[in-house]
Amino acid sequence: MQLGNRVHDKVLVRAQPSSDAIAGVTGKFIRPYEGPYLIGKFIPPSTVEVCDRNGKIKGQFNLKTIKVCKEANDVI
């Protein structure tokens, strides 16, 4: 995955969706990514610290579990 080396880029973090029969939730229909979050810092070689918009640290994630967030108002 190619993210570049820019802190404060918007990213989505891969979630672990699971079904809950009692609540009537099917894992198949749960969104596979959470976010958007901001990149706080890069930890070599393949880890990223992710923060919410207020700067609170969400956690450290491998580059394989995140992807760049593209919003409707982002123009390439």
Beta strands, then each sheet from edge to edge (+ up, - down):
strand 1: 10-14
strand 2: 33-43
strand 3: 47-51
strand 4: 57-62
strand 5: 66-68
sheet 1: 4+ 3- 2+ 1- 5+
end
